[in-house]
Amino acid sequence: MIENQEARAKTLLDDELFKTVVETQRSLYINHILNSAEDAVDERERSLLKLRGLDEFIASLQSIAKSKDIREKRWRIF
């Protein structure tokens, strides 16, 4: 297990360069979907898959960053 992974994930998510790169990629994928030719279905699907992959990656990092809070809340329920 990686030491301090919650803190490291939070630091990465809060990093301005990381946020800029993620938003730039997200915009590129969305623009490619919106501005593609009408018959470019495969290209749009690939861009959509990339966009979903990026979103899943960010969600994984967010989950790691909040895992301590989730563990604490889980114990309060029981």
C-alpha positions in Angstrom: 0.0 0.0 0.0 1.2 3.5 -0.8 2.0 5.6 2.2 -0.3 8.7 2.7 -2.2 7.9 -0.5 -5.2 10.0 0.6 -3.0 13.1 1.0 -1.1 12.5 -2.2 -4.4 12.0 -4.2 -5.8 15.2 -2.7 -2.6 17.1 -3.5 -2.7 15.9 -7.1 -6.4 16.9 -7.4 -5.7 20.3 -6.0 -2.6 20.9 -8.2 -3.2 23.7 -10.7 -1.2 22.2 -13.5 -3.1 18.8 -13.1 -6.5 20.6 -13.1 -5.5 22.6 -16.2 -4.4 19.5 -18.1 -7.5 17.5 -17.1 -9.8 20.4 -18.2 -7.9 20.9 -21.4 -8.2 17.2 -22.3 -11.9 17.2 -21.4 -12.5 20.2 -23.6 -10.6 18.6 -26.5 -12.7 15.5 -26.3 -15.9 17.4 -26.1 -15.0 19.7 -29.0 -14.0 16.7 -31.1 -17.4 15.1 -30.4 -19.3 18.3 -31.1 -17.3 19.4 -34.2 -16.9 16.0 -35.9 -18.4 15.2 -39.3 -21.9 13.8 -39.3 -20.7 10.4 -40.5 -17.7 10.2 -38.1 -19.5 8.0 -35.6 -16.5 5.9 -34.8 -14.4 9.0 -34.0 -17.1 10.4 -31.7 -17.4 7.1 -29.9 -13.6 6.9 -29.4 -13.7 10.5 -28.0 -16.6 9.6 -25.7 -14.7 6.6 -24.4 -11.7 8.7 -23.7 -13.8 11.3 -21.9 -15.4 8.6 -19.8 -12.0 7.1 -19.0 -10.8 10.5 -17.9 -13.8 11.0 -15.7 -13.3 7.5 -14.2 -9.7 8.3 -13.5 -10.6 11.5 -11.7 -13.4 9.7 -9.8 -10.8 7.1 -8.6 -8.5 9.8 -7.4 -11.4 11.5 -5.6 -12.4 8.2 -4.0 -8.8 7.7 -2.7 -8.6 11.3 -1.4 -11.9 10.8 0.5 -11.3 7.2 1.7 -10.4 8.2 5.2 -13.7 10.2 5.5 -15.6 7.3 4.0 -14.1 4.8 6.5 -14.9 7.1 9.4 -18.5 7.5 8.3 -18.9 3.8 7.8 -18.0 3.2 11.4 -20.6 5.8 12.6 -23.4 3.9 10.7 -22.6 0.7 12.5 
